[in-house]
Amino acid sequence: MKRKPLDLTTLNLGEVEFFEEYTGSDIGDFMTGKVANIKCTLATIVIQERRTNPHYSLDDARKLKIMDLEFEDAADPTEAEEKPKAKTRKPAAS
């Protein structure tokens, strides 16, 4: 079961509330990488699944096996940016 990374900026307030109540962690701490645990993983899976199946539960997510989960890496936006090139001056003609 391959999952795309959850874009946390697309969460609605109810999803943020669910995440924070279930995990006991602030969503900002999760977004910055200060918090990462199995409850965070379960919460993000439930949020993703409920977008297409409103009856998906925590118990459904708990039945998943770790070996069945594959997470795609989030694209690093800095990799797509071209680094600025240094400007050089042409020597003055003599």
mmCIF file as gemmi writes it, N, C-alpha and C atoms, coordinates in Angstrom:
data_model
loop_
_atom_site.group_PDB
_atom_site.id
_atom_site.type_symbol
_atom_site.label_atom_id
_atom_site.label_alt_id
_atom_site.label_comp_id
_atom_site.label_asym_id
_atom_site.label_entity_id
_atom_site.label_seq_id
_atom_site.pdbx_PDB_ins_code
_atom_site.Cartn_x
_atom_site.Cartn_y
_atom_site.Cartn_z
_atom_site.occupancy
_atom_site.B_iso_or_equiv
_atom_site.pdbx_formal_charge
_atom_site.auth_seq_id
_atom_site.auth_asym_id
_atom_site.pdbx_PDB_model_num
ATOM 1 N N . MET Axp A 1 ? 0.852 -1.156 0 1 0 ? 1 A 1
ATOM 2 C CA . MET Axp A 1 ? 0 0 0 1 0 ? 1 A 1
ATOM 3 C C . MET Axp A 1 ? 0.905 1.228 0 1 0 ? 1 A 1
ATOM 4 N N . LYS Axp A 2 ? 0.971 1.907 -1.122 1 0 ? 2 A 1
ATOM 5 C CA . LYS Axp A 2 ? 1.848 3.068 -1.252 1 0 ? 2 A 1
ATOM 6 C C . LYS Axp A 2 ? 1.053 4.335 -0.942 1 0 ? 2 A 1
ATOM 7 N N . ARG Axp A 3 ? 1.62 5.197 -0.132 1 0 ? 3 A 1
ATOM 8 C CA . ARG Axp A 3 ? 0.956 6.427 0.271 1 0 ? 3 A 1
ATOM 9 C C . ARG Axp A 3 ? 1.81 7.63 -0.108 1 0 ? 3 A 1
ATOM 10 N N . LYS Axp A 4 ? 1.142 8.625 -0.616 1 0 ? 4 A 1
ATOM 11 C CA . LYS Axp A 4 ? 1.833 9.887 -0.869 1 0 ? 4 A 1
ATOM 12 C C . LYS Axp A 4 ? 1.951 10.628 0.459 1 0 ? 4 A 1
ATOM 13 N N . PRO Axp A 5 ? 2.968 11.443 0.607 1 0 ? 5 A 1
ATOM 14 C CA . PRO Axp A 5 ? 3.079 12.215 1.841 1 0 ? 5 A 1
ATOM 15 C C . PRO Axp A 5 ? 1.86 13.129 1.985 1 0 ? 5 A 1
ATOM 16 N N . LEU Axp A 6 ? 1.398 13.292 3.19 1 0 ? 6 A 1
ATOM 17 C CA . LEU Axp A 6 ? 0.256 14.161 3.455 1 0 ? 6 A 1
ATOM 18 C C . LEU Axp A 6 ? 0.749 15.597 3.517 1 0 ? 6 A 1
ATOM 19 N N . ASP Axp A 7 ? 0.19 16.44 2.641 1 0 ? 7 A 1
ATOM 20 C CA . ASP Axp A 7 ? 0.54 17.862 2.659 1 0 ? 7 A 1
ATOM 21 C C . ASP Axp A 7 ? -0.211 18.498 3.819 1 0 ? 7 A 1
ATOM 22 N N . LEU Axp A 8 ? 0.483 18.772 4.893 1 0 ? 8 A 1
ATOM 23 C CA . LEU Axp A 8 ? -0.154 19.259 6.111 1 0 ? 8 A 1
ATOM 24 C C . LEU Axp A 8 ? -0.805 20.619 5.935 1 0 ? 8 A 1
ATOM 25 N N . THR Axp A 9 ? -0.404 21.367 4.912 1 0 ? 9 A 1
ATOM 26 C CA . THR Axp A 9 ? -1.025 22.673 4.686 1 0 ? 9 A 1
ATOM 27 C C . THR Axp A 9 ? -2.437 22.534 4.136 1 0 ? 9 A 1
ATOM 28 N N . THR Axp A 10 ? -2.831 21.333 3.704 1 0 ? 10 A 1
ATOM 29 C CA . THR Axp A 10 ? -4.176 21.122 3.169 1 0 ? 10 A 1
ATOM 30 C C . THR Axp A 10 ? -5.156 20.633 4.227 1 0 ? 10 A 1
ATOM 31 N N . LEU Axp A 11 ? -4.696 20.45 5.466 1 0 ? 11 A 1
ATOM 32 C CA . LEU Axp A 11 ? -5.583 19.967 6.524 1 0 ? 11 A 1
ATOM 33 C C . LEU Axp A 11 ? -6.633 21.014 6.865 1 0 ? 11 A 1
ATOM 34 N N . ASN Axp A 12 ? -7.876 20.54 7.071 1 0 ? 12 A 1
ATOM 35 C CA . ASN Axp A 12 ? -8.881 21.469 7.565 1 0 ? 12 A 1
ATOM 36 C C . ASN Axp A 12 ? -8.795 21.49 9.091 1 0 ? 12 A 1
ATOM 37 N N . LEU Axp A 13 ? -9.503 22.393 9.721 1 0 ? 13 A 1
ATOM 38 C CA . LEU Axp A 13 ? -9.392 22.554 11.173 1 0 ? 13 A 1
ATOM 39 C C . LEU Axp A 13 ? -9.835 21.304 11.92 1 0 ? 13 A 1
ATOM 40 N N . GLY Axp A 14 ? -10.836 20.606 11.409 1 0 ? 14 A 1
ATOM 41 C CA . GLY Axp A 14 ? -11.272 19.369 12.045 1 0 ? 14 A 1
ATOM 42 C C . GLY Axp A 14 ? -10.197 18.297 12.009 1 0 ? 14 A 1
ATOM 43 N N . GLU Axp A 15 ? -9.452 18.229 10.902 1 0 ? 15 A 1
ATOM 44 C CA . GLU Axp A 15 ? -8.364 17.259 10.794 1 0 ? 15 A 1
ATOM 45 C C . GLU Axp A 15 ? -7.226 17.61 11.747 1 0 ? 15 A 1
ATOM 46 N N . VAL Axp A 16 ? -6.926 18.9 11.867 1 0 ? 16 A 1
ATOM 47 C CA . VAL Axp A 16 ? -5.896 19.336 12.813 1 0 ? 16 A 1
ATOM 48 C C . VAL Axp A 16 ? -6.336 19.004 14.233 1 0 ? 16 A 1
ATOM 49 N N . GLU Axp A 17 ? -7.597 19.262 14.534 1 0 ? 17 A 1
ATOM 50 C CA . GLU Axp A 17 ? -8.116 18.951 15.868 1 0 ? 17 A 1
ATOM 51 C C . GLU Axp A 17 ? -8.009 17.451 16.158 1 0 ? 17 A 1
ATOM 52 N N . PHE Axp A 18 ? -8.402 16.61 15.194 1 0 ? 18 A 1
ATOM 53 C CA . PHE Axp A 18 ? -8.291 15.157 15.367 1 0 ? 18 A 1
ATOM 54 C C . PHE Axp A 18 ? -6.847 14.771 15.629 1 0 ? 18 A 1
ATOM 55 N N . PHE Axp A 19 ? -5.93 15.287 14.816 1 0 ? 19 A 1
ATOM 56 C CA . PHE Axp A 19 ? -4.512 14.966 14.959 1 0 ? 19 A 1
ATOM 57 C C . PHE Axp A 19 ? -4.02 15.329 16.359 1 0 ? 19 A 1
ATOM 58 N N . GLU Axp A 20 ? -4.3 16.555 16.789 1 0 ? 20 A 1
ATOM 59 C CA . GLU Axp A 20 ? -3.785 17.019 18.079 1 0 ? 20 A 1
ATOM 60 C C . GLU Axp A 20 ? -4.429 16.289 19.255 1 0 ? 20 A 1
ATOM 61 N N . GLU Axp A 21 ? -5.737 16.019 19.17 1 0 ? 21 A 1
ATOM 62 C CA . GLU Axp A 21 ? -6.397 15.295 20.259 1 0 ? 21 A 1
ATOM 63 C C . GLU Axp A 21 ? -5.894 13.859 20.36 1 0 ? 21 A 1
ATOM 64 N N . TYR Axp A 22 ? -5.755 13.2 19.211 1 0 ? 22 A 1
ATOM 65 C CA . TYR Axp A 22 ? -5.338 11.799 19.236 1 0 ? 22 A 1
ATOM 66 C C . TYR Axp A 22 ? -3.877 11.646 19.644 1 0 ? 22 A 1
ATOM 67 N N . THR Axp A 23 ? -3.01 12.497 19.084 1 0 ? 23 A 1
ATOM 68 C CA . THR Axp A 23 ? -1.576 12.325 19.337 1 0 ? 23 A 1
ATOM 69 C C . THR Axp A 23 ? -1.11 13.017 20.612 1 0 ? 23 A 1
ATOM 70 N N . GLY Axp A 24 ? -1.845 14.014 21.065 1 0 ? 24 A 1
ATOM 71 C CA . GLY Axp A 24 ? -1.393 14.803 22.209 1 0 ? 24 A 1
ATOM 72 C C . GLY Axp A 24 ? -0.244 15.727 21.836 1 0 ? 24 A 1
ATOM 73 N N . SER Axp A 25 ? -0.021 15.897 20.536 1 0 ? 25 A 1
ATOM 74 C CA . SER Axp A 25 ? 1.08 16.732 20.049 1 0 ? 25 A 1
ATOM 75 C C . SER Axp A 25 ? 0.532 17.892 19.235 1 0 ? 25 A 1
ATOM 76 N N . ASP Axp A 26 ? 1.257 18.975 19.258 1 0 ? 26 A 1
ATOM 77 C CA . ASP Axp A 26 ? 0.917 20.144 18.464 1 0 ? 26 A 1
ATOM 78 C C . ASP Axp A 26 ? 1.265 19.859 17.005 1 0 ? 26 A 1
ATOM 79 N N . ILE Axp A 27 ? 0.37 20.203 16.086 1 0 ? 27 A 1
ATOM 80 C CA . ILE Axp A 27 ? 0.624 19.952 14.663 1 0 ? 27 A 1
ATOM 81 C C . ILE Axp A 27 ? 1.885 20.682 14.193 1 0 ? 27 A 1
ATOM 82 N N . GLY Axp A 28 ? 2.162 21.855 14.775 1 0 ? 28 A 1
ATOM 83 C CA . GLY Axp A 28 ? 3.37 22.599 14.413 1 0 ? 28 A 1
ATOM 84 C C . GLY Axp A 28 ? 4.637 21.833 14.748 1 0 ? 28 A 1
ATOM 85 N N . ASP Axp A 29 ? 4.63 21.129 15.886 1 0 ? 29 A 1
ATOM 86 C CA . ASP Axp A 29 ? 5.793 20.322 16.26 1 0 ? 29 A 1
ATOM 87 C C . ASP Axp A 29 ? 5.982 19.16 15.292 1 0 ? 29 A 1
ATOM 88 N N . PHE Axp A 30 ? 4.879 18.596 14.813 1 0 ? 30 A 1
ATOM 89 C CA . PHE Axp A 30 ? 4.971 17.509 13.833 1 0 ? 30 A 1
ATOM 90 C C . PHE Axp A 30 ? 5.498 18.044 12.505 1 0 ? 30 A 1
ATOM 91 N N . MET Axp A 31 ? 5.006 19.211 12.102 1 0 ? 31 A 1
ATOM 92 C CA . MET Axp A 31 ? 5.424 19.788 10.822 1 0 ? 31 A 1
ATOM 93 C C . MET Axp A 31 ? 6.91 20.12 10.802 1 0 ? 31 A 1
ATOM 94 N N . THR Axp A 32 ? 7.461 20.481 11.955 1 0 ? 32 A 1
ATOM 95 C CA . THR Axp A 32 ? 8.882 20.842 12.011 1 0 ? 32 A 1
ATOM 96 C C . THR Axp A 32 ? 9.782 19.66 12.361 1 0 ? 32 A 1
ATOM 97 N N . GLY Axp A 33 ? 9.172 18.485 12.566 1 0 ? 33 A 1
ATOM 98 C CA . GLY Axp A 33 ? 9.96 17.294 12.843 1 0 ? 33 A 1
ATOM 99 C C . GLY Axp A 33 ? 10.328 17.113 14.295 1 0 ? 33 A 1
ATOM 100 N N . LYS Axp A 34 ? 9.804 17.952 15.187 1 0 ? 34 A 1
ATOM 101 C CA . LYS Axp A 34 ? 10.112 17.816 16.61 1 0 ? 34 A 1
ATOM 102 C C . LYS Axp A 34 ? 9.422 16.595 17.212 1 0 ? 34 A 1
ATOM 103 N N . VAL Axp A 35 ? 8.312 16.174 16.598 1 0 ? 35 A 1
ATOM 104 C CA . VAL Axp A 35 ? 7.546 15.03 17.087 1 0 ? 35 A 1
ATOM 105 C C . VAL Axp A 35 ? 7.297 14.092 15.918 1 0 ? 35 A 1
ATOM 106 N N . ALA Axp A 36 ? 7.61 12.829 16.112 1 0 ? 36 A 1
ATOM 107 C CA . ALA Axp A 36 ? 7.301 11.811 15.109 1 0 ? 36 A 1
ATOM 108 C C . ALA Axp A 36 ? 7.225 10.478 15.838 1 0 ? 36 A 1
ATOM 109 N N . ASN Axp A 37 ? 6.032 9.919 15.897 1 0 ? 37 A 1
ATOM 110 C CA . ASN Axp A 37 ? 5.853 8.635 16.555 1 0 ? 37 A 1
ATOM 111 C C . ASN Axp A 37 ? 4.732 7.857 15.872 1 0 ? 37 A 1
ATOM 112 N N . ILE Axp A 38 ? 4.426 6.673 16.358 1 0 ? 38 A 1
ATOM 113 C CA . ILE Axp A 38 ? 3.432 5.832 15.691 1 0 ? 38 A 1
ATOM 114 C C . ILE Axp A 38 ? 2.048 6.468 15.746 1 0 ? 38 A 1
ATOM 115 N N . LYS Axp A 39 ? 1.736 7.209 16.806 1 0 ? 39 A 1
ATOM 116 C CA . LYS Axp A 39 ? 0.432 7.876 16.864 1 0 ? 39 A 1
ATOM 117 C C . LYS Axp A 39 ? 0.316 8.919 15.748 1 0 ? 39 A 1
ATOM 118 N N . CYS Axp A 40 ? 1.397 9.601 15.457 1 0 ? 40 A 1
ATOM 119 C CA . CYS Axp A 40 ? 1.387 10.569 14.359 1 0 ? 40 A 1
ATOM 120 C C . CYS Axp A 40 ? 1.159 9.856 13.033 1 0 ? 40 A 1
ATOM 121 N N . THR Axp A 41 ? 1.802 8.719 12.858 1 0 ? 41 A 1
ATOM 122 C CA . THR Axp A 41 ? 1.62 7.932 11.637 1 0 ? 41 A 1
ATOM 123 C C . THR Axp A 41 ? 0.169 7.47 11.514 1 0 ? 41 A 1
ATOM 124 N N . LEU Axp A 42 ? -0.376 6.925 12.591 1 0 ? 42 A 1
ATOM 125 C CA . LEU Axp A 42 ? -1.774 6.482 12.567 1 0 ? 42 A 1
ATOM 126 C C . LEU Axp A 42 ? -2.711 7.645 12.254 1 0 ? 42 A 1
ATOM 127 N N . ALA Axp A 43 ? -2.489 8.779 12.886 1 0 ? 43 A 1
ATOM 128 C CA . ALA Axp A 43 ? -3.359 9.938 12.658 1 0 ? 43 A 1
ATOM 129 C C . ALA Axp A 43 ? -3.324 10.384 11.204 1 0 ? 43 A 1
ATOM 130 N N . THR Axp A 44 ? -2.137 10.434 10.605 1 0 ? 44 A 1
ATOM 131 C CA . THR Axp A 44 ? -2.052 10.879 9.208 1 0 ? 44 A 1
ATOM 132 C C . THR Axp A 44 ? -2.698 9.864 8.265 1 0 ? 44 A 1
ATOM 133 N N . ILE Axp A 45 ? -2.575 8.579 8.561 1 0 ? 45 A 1
ATOM 134 C CA . ILE Axp A 45 ? -3.228 7.551 7.736 1 0 ? 45 A 1
ATOM 135 C C . ILE Axp A 45 ? -4.742 7.703 7.822 1 0 ? 45 A 1
ATOM 136 N N . VAL Axp A 46 ? -5.259 7.865 9.04 1 0 ? 46 A 1
ATOM 137 C CA . VAL Axp A 46 ? -6.712 8.011 9.212 1 0 ? 46 A 1
ATOM 138 C C . VAL Axp A 46 ? -7.212 9.256 8.476 1 0 ? 46 A 1
ATOM 139 N N . ILE Axp A 47 ? -6.501 10.363 8.597 1 0 ? 47 A 1
ATOM 140 C CA . ILE Axp A 47 ? -6.911 11.593 7.916 1 0 ? 47 A 1
ATOM 141 C C . ILE Axp A 47 ? -6.963 11.371 6.405 1 0 ? 47 A 1
ATOM 142 N N . GLN Axp A 48 ? -5.925 10.752 5.844 1 0 ? 48 A 1
ATOM 143 C CA . GLN Axp A 48 ? -5.901 10.494 4.408 1 0 ? 48 A 1
ATOM 144 C C . GLN Axp A 48 ? -7.056 9.596 3.984 1 0 ? 48 A 1
ATOM 145 N N . GLU Axp A 49 ? -7.256 8.525 4.699 1 0 ? 49 A 1
ATOM 146 C CA . GLU Axp A 49 ? -8.29 7.56 4.327 1 0 ? 49 A 1
ATOM 147 C C . GLU Axp A 49 ? -9.692 8.132 4.482 1 0 ? 49 A 1
ATOM 148 N N . ARG Axp A 50 ? -9.902 8.954 5.494 1 0 ? 50 A 1
ATOM 149 C CA . ARG Axp A 50 ? -11.235 9.525 5.717 1 0 ? 50 A 1
ATOM 150 C C . ARG Axp A 50 ? -11.632 10.521 4.637 1 0 ? 50 A 1
ATOM 151 N N . ARG Axp A 51 ? -10.675 10.994 3.889 1 0 ? 51 A 1
ATOM 152 C CA . ARG Axp A 51 ? -11.012 11.91 2.793 1 0 ? 51 A 1
ATOM 153 C C . ARG Axp A 51 ? -11.783 11.185 1.694 1 0 ? 51 A 1
ATOM 154 N N . THR Axp A 52 ? -11.57 9.882 1.567 1 0 ? 52 A 1
ATOM 155 C CA . THR Axp A 52 ? -12.309 9.105 0.562 1 0 ? 52 A 1
ATOM 156 C C . THR Axp A 52 ? -13.286 8.119 1.189 1 0 ? 52 A 1
ATOM 157 N N . ASN Axp A 53 ? -13.088 7.791 2.47 1 0 ? 53 A 1
ATOM 158 C CA . ASN Axp A 53 ? -13.956 6.852 3.176 1 0 ? 53 A 1
ATOM 159 C C . ASN Axp A 53 ? -14.2 7.4 4.585 1 0 ? 53 A 1
ATOM 160 N N . PRO Axp A 54 ? -15.3 8.143 4.771 1 0 ? 54 A 1
ATOM 161 C CA . PRO Axp A 54 ? -15.543 8.782 6.069 1 0 ? 54 A 1
ATOM 162 C C . PRO Axp A 54 ? -15.712 7.8 7.232 1 0 ? 54 A 1
ATOM 163 N N . HIS Axp A 55 ? -15.896 6.531 6.939 1 0 ? 55 A 1
ATOM 164 C CA . HIS Axp A 55 ? -16.085 5.529 7.991 1 0 ? 55 A 1
ATOM 165 C C . HIS Axp A 55 ? -14.781 4.863 8.42 1 0 ? 55 A 1
ATOM 166 N N . TYR Axp A 56 ? -13.663 5.246 7.803 1 0 ? 56 A 1
ATOM 167 C CA . TYR Axp A 56 ? -12.357 4.674 8.155 1 0 ? 56 A 1
ATOM 168 C C . TYR Axp A 56 ? -12.037 5.032 9.6 1 0 ? 56 A 1
ATOM 169 N N . SER Axp A 57 ? -11.594 4.064 10.372 1 0 ? 57 A 1
ATOM 170 C CA . SER Axp A 57 ? -11.38 4.29 11.803 1 0 ? 57 A 1
ATOM 171 C C . SER Axp A 57 ? -9.924 4.071 12.212 1 0 ? 57 A 1
ATOM 172 N N . LEU Axp A 58 ? -9.634 4.485 13.417 1 0 ? 58 A 1
ATOM 173 C CA . LEU Axp A 58 ? -8.316 4.2 13.99 1 0 ? 58 A 1
ATOM 174 C C . LEU Axp A 58 ? -8.085 2.695 14.057 1 0 ? 58 A 1
ATOM 175 N N . ASP Axp A 59 ? -9.131 1.946 14.377 1 0 ? 59 A 1
ATOM 176 C CA . ASP Axp A 59 ? -8.979 0.487 14.432 1 0 ? 59 A 1
ATOM 177 C C . ASP Axp A 59 ? -8.62 -0.08 13.06 1 0 ? 59 A 1
ATOM 178 N N . ASP Axp A 60 ? -9.169 0.508 11.988 1 0 ? 60 A 1
ATOM 179 C CA . ASP Axp A 60 ? -8.782 0.072 10.636 1 0 ? 60 A 1
ATOM 180 C C . ASP Axp A 60 ? -7.299 0.326 10.404 1 0 ? 60 A 1
ATOM 181 N N . ALA Axp A 61 ? -6.835 1.493 10.802 1 0 ? 61 A 1
ATOM 182 C CA . ALA Axp A 61 ? -5.424 1.842 10.614 1 0 ? 61 A 1
ATOM 183 C C . ALA Axp A 61 ? -4.522 0.959 11.465 1 0 ? 61 A 1
ATOM 184 N N . ARG Axp A 62 ? -4.975 0.627 12.663 1 0 ? 62 A 1
ATOM 185 C CA . ARG Axp A 62 ? -4.16 -0.21 13.557 1 0 ? 62 A 1
ATOM 186 C C . ARG Axp A 62 ? -3.958 -1.619 13.003 1 0 ? 62 A 1
ATOM 187 N N . LYS Axp A 63 ? -4.824 -2.061 12.134 1 0 ? 63 A 1
ATOM 188 C CA . LYS Axp A 63 ? -4.716 -3.41 11.551 1 0 ? 63 A 1
ATOM 189 C C . LYS Axp A 63 ? -3.662 -3.487 10.449 1 0 ? 63 A 1
ATOM 190 N N . LEU Axp A 64 ? -3.208 -2.336 9.961 1 0 ? 64 A 1
ATOM 191 C CA . LEU Axp A 64 ? -2.19 -2.337 8.911 1 0 ? 64 A 1
ATOM 192 C C . LEU Axp A 64 ? -0.875 -2.858 9.474 1 0 ? 64 A 1
ATOM 193 N N . LYS Axp A 65 ? -0.152 -3.554 8.627 1 0 ? 65 A 1
ATOM 194 C CA . LYS Axp A 65 ? 1.172 -4.048 9.026 1 0 ? 65 A 1
ATOM 195 C C . LYS Axp A 65 ? 2.232 -3.084 8.499 1 0 ? 65 A 1
ATOM 196 N N . ILE Axp A 66 ? 3.249 -2.882 9.289 1 0 ? 66 A 1
ATOM 197 C CA . ILE Axp A 66 ? 4.318 -1.971 8.883 1 0 ? 66 A 1
ATOM 198 C C . ILE Axp A 66 ? 4.904 -2.395 7.549 1 0 ? 66 A 1
ATOM 199 N N . MET Axp A 67 ? 5.068 -3.695 7.352 1 0 ? 67 A 1
ATOM 200 C CA . MET Axp A 67 ? 5.662 -4.165 6.094 1 0 ? 67 A 1
ATOM 201 C C . MET Axp A 67 ? 4.79 -3.856 4.881 1 0 ? 67 A 1
ATOM 202 N N . ASP Axp A 68 ? 3.507 -3.546 5.108 1 0 ? 68 A 1
ATOM 203 C CA . ASP Axp A 68 ? 2.61 -3.233 4 1 0 ? 68 A 1
ATOM 204 C C . ASP Axp A 68 ? 2.582 -1.752 3.67 1 0 ? 68 A 1
ATOM 205 N N . LEU Axp A 69 ? 3.245 -0.949 4.461 1 0 ? 69 A 1
ATOM 206 C CA . LEU Axp A 69 ? 3.252 0.493 4.23 1 0 ? 69 A 1
ATOM 207 C C . LEU Axp A 69 ? 4.483 0.912 3.451 1 0 ? 69 A 1
ATOM 208 N N . GLU Axp A 70 ? 4.262 1.711 2.457 1 0 ? 70 A 1
ATOM 209 C CA . GLU Axp A 70 ? 5.355 2.316 1.704 1 0 ? 70 A 1
ATOM 210 C C . GLU Axp A 70 ? 5.033 3.784 1.605 1 0 ? 70 A 1
ATOM 211 N N . PHE Axp A 71 ? 5.956 4.61 2.002 1 0 ? 71 A 1
ATOM 212 C CA . PHE Axp A 71 ? 5.748 6.044 1.924 1 0 ? 71 A 1
ATOM 213 C C . PHE Axp A 71 ? 6.653 6.622 0.861 1 0 ? 71 A 1
ATOM 214 N N . GLU Axp A 72 ? 6.061 7.417 -0.031 1 0 ? 72 A 1
ATOM 215 C CA . GLU Axp A 72 ? 6.863 8.117 -1.015 1 0 ? 72 A 1
ATOM 216 C C . GLU Axp A 72 ? 7.524 9.286 -0.317 1 0 ? 72 A 1
ATOM 217 N N . ASP Axp A 73 ? 8.737 9.596 -0.72 1 0 ? 73 A 1
ATOM 218 C CA . ASP Axp A 73 ? 9.412 10.751 -0.144 1 0 ? 73 A 1
ATOM 219 C C . ASP Axp A 73 ? 8.763 12.013 -0.683 1 0 ? 73 A 1
ATOM 220 N N . ALA Axp A 74 ? 8.624 12.984 0.177 1 0 ? 74 A 1
ATOM 221 C CA . ALA Axp A 74 ? 8.119 14.282 -0.259 1 0 ? 74 A 1
ATOM 222 C C . ALA Axp A 74 ? 9.19 14.936 -1.119 1 0 ? 74 A 1
ATOM 223 N N . ALA Axp A 75 ? 8.764 15.608 -2.153 1 0 ? 75 A 1
ATOM 224 C CA . ALA Axp A 75 ? 9.712 16.303 -3.014 1 0 ? 75 A 1
ATOM 225 C C . ALA Axp A 75 ? 10.33 17.458 -2.253 1 0 ? 75 A 1
ATOM 226 N N . ASP Axp A 76 ? 11.614 17.613 -2.4 1 0 ? 76 A 1
ATOM 227 C CA . ASP Axp A 76 ? 12.311 18.712 -1.757 1 0 ? 76 A 1
ATOM 228 C C . ASP Axp A 76 ? 12.238 19.917 -2.694 1 0 ? 76 A 1
ATOM 229 N N . PRO Axp A 77 ? 11.479 20.942 -2.325 1 0 ? 77 A 1
ATOM 230 C CA . PRO Axp A 77 ? 11.318 22.078 -3.237 1 0 ? 77 A 1
ATOM 231 C C . PRO Axp A 77 ? 12.615 22.795 -3.548 1 0 ? 77 A 1
ATOM 232 N N . THR Axp A 78 ? 13.618 22.669 -2.694 1 0 ? 78 A 1
ATOM 233 C CA . THR Axp A 78 ? 14.885 23.347 -2.959 1 0 ? 78 A 1
ATOM 234 C C . THR Axp A 78 ? 15.682 22.647 -4.05 1 0 ? 78 A 1
ATOM 235 N N . GLU Axp A 79 ? 15.383 21.364 -4.278 1 0 ? 79 A 1
ATOM 236 C CA . GLU Axp A 79 ? 16.118 20.65 -5.323 1 0 ? 79 A 1
ATOM 237 C C . GLU Axp A 79 ? 15.705 21.12 -6.708 1 0 ? 79 A 1
ATOM 238 N N . ALA Axp A 80 ? 14.47 21.572 -6.849 1 0 ? 80 A 1
ATOM 239 C CA . ALA Axp A 80 ? 13.973 21.993 -8.152 1 0 ? 80 A 1
ATOM 240 C C . ALA Axp A 80 ? 14.444 23.392 -8.513 1 0 ? 80 A 1
ATOM 241 N N . GLU Axp A 81 ? 14.84 24.155 -7.519 1 0 ? 81 A 1
ATOM 242 C CA . GLU Axp A 81 ? 15.28 25.518 -7.777 1 0 ? 81 A 1
ATOM 243 C C . GLU Axp A 81 ? 16.678 25.516 -8.359 1 0 ? 81 A 1
ATOM 244 N N . GLU Axp A 82 ? 16.867 26.373 -9.334 1 0 ? 82 A 1
ATOM 245 C CA . GLU Axp A 82 ? 18.192 26.51 -9.915 1 0 ? 82 A 1
ATOM 246 C C . GLU Axp A 82 ? 18.971 27.493 -9.055 1 0 ? 82 A 1
ATOM 247 N N . LYS Axp A 83 ? 20.186 27.147 -8.739 1 0 ? 83 A 1
ATOM 248 C CA . LYS Axp A 83 ? 21.016 28.024 -7.93 1 0 ? 83 A 1
ATOM 249 C C . LYS Axp A 83 ? 21.411 29.239 -8.766 1 0 ? 83 A 1
ATOM 250 N N . PRO Axp A 84 ? 21.397 30.418 -8.148 1 0 ? 84 A 1
ATOM 251 C CA . PRO Axp A 84 ? 21.772 31.614 -8.906 1 0 ? 84 A 1
ATOM 252 C C . PRO Axp A 84 ? 23.231 31.538 -9.351 1 0 ? 84 A 1
ATOM 253 N N . LYS Axp A 85 ? 23.434 31.994 -10.554 1 0 ? 85 A 1
ATOM 254 C CA . LYS Axp A 85 ? 24.791 31.973 -11.108 1 0 ? 85 A 1
ATOM 255 C C . LYS Axp A 85 ? 25.484 33.272 -10.752 1 0 ? 85 A 1
ATOM 256 N N . ALA Axp A 86 ? 26.781 33.173 -10.477 1 0 ? 86 A 1
ATOM 257 C CA . ALA Axp A 86 ? 27.572 34.356 -10.151 1 0 ? 86 A 1
ATOM 258 C C . ALA Axp A 86 ? 27.721 35.206 -11.396 1 0 ? 86 A 1
ATOM 259 N N . LYS Axp A 87 ? 27.56 36.502 -11.226 1 0 ? 87 A 1
ATOM 260 C CA . LYS Axp A 87 ? 27.74 37.415 -12.363 1 0 ? 87 A 1
ATOM 261 C C . LYS Axp A 87 ? 29.22 37.731 -12.482 1 0 ? 87 A 1
ATOM 262 N N . THR Axp A 88 ? 29.689 37.728 -13.688 1 0 ? 88 A 1
ATOM 263 C CA . THR Axp A 88 ? 31.087 38.069 -13.908 1 0 ? 88 A 1
ATOM 264 C C . THR Axp A 88 ? 31.136 39.24 -14.886 1 0 ? 88 A 1
ATOM 265 N N . ARG Axp A 89 ? 32.111 40.051 -14.696 1 0 ? 89 A 1
ATOM 266 C CA . ARG Axp A 89 ? 32.298 41.185 -15.602 1 0 ? 89 A 1
ATOM 267 C C . ARG Axp A 89 ? 33.323 40.81 -16.647 1 0 ? 89 A 1
ATOM 268 N N . LYS Axp A 90 ? 33.037 41.256 -17.844 1 0 ? 90 A 1
ATOM 269 C CA . LYS Axp A 90 ? 34.018 41.046 -18.905 1 0 ? 90 A 1
ATOM 270 C C . LYS Axp A 90 ? 35.107 42.084 -18.728 1 0 ? 90 A 1
ATOM 271 N N . PRO Axp A 91 ? 36.355 41.667 -18.923 1 0 ? 91 A 1
ATOM 272 C CA . PRO Axp A 91 ? 37.439 42.656 -18.799 1 0 ? 91 A 1
ATOM 273 C C . PRO Axp A 91 ? 37.27 43.75 -19.849 1 0 ? 91 A 1
ATOM 274 N N . ALA Axp A 92 ? 37.596 44.977 -19.474 1 0 ? 92 A 1
ATOM 275 C CA . ALA Axp A 92 ? 37.479 46.11 -20.399 1 0 ? 92 A 1
ATOM 276 C C . ALA Axp A 92 ? 38.474 45.936 -21.527 1 0 ? 92 A 1
ATOM 277 N N . ALA Axp A 93 ? 38.025 46.24 -22.742 1 0 ? 93 A 1
ATOM 278 C CA . ALA Axp A 93 ? 38.905 46.144 -23.911 1 0 ? 93 A 1
ATOM 279 C C . ALA Axp A 93 ? 39.962 47.245 -23.839 1 0 ? 93 A 1
ATOM 280 N N . SER Axp A 94 ? 41.221 46.907 -24.126 1 0 ? 94 A 1
ATOM 281 C CA . SER Axp A 94 ? 42.258 47.936 -24.064 1 0 ? 94 A 1
ATOM 282 C C . SER Axp A 94 ? 42.613 48.427 -25.419 1 0 ? 94 A 1
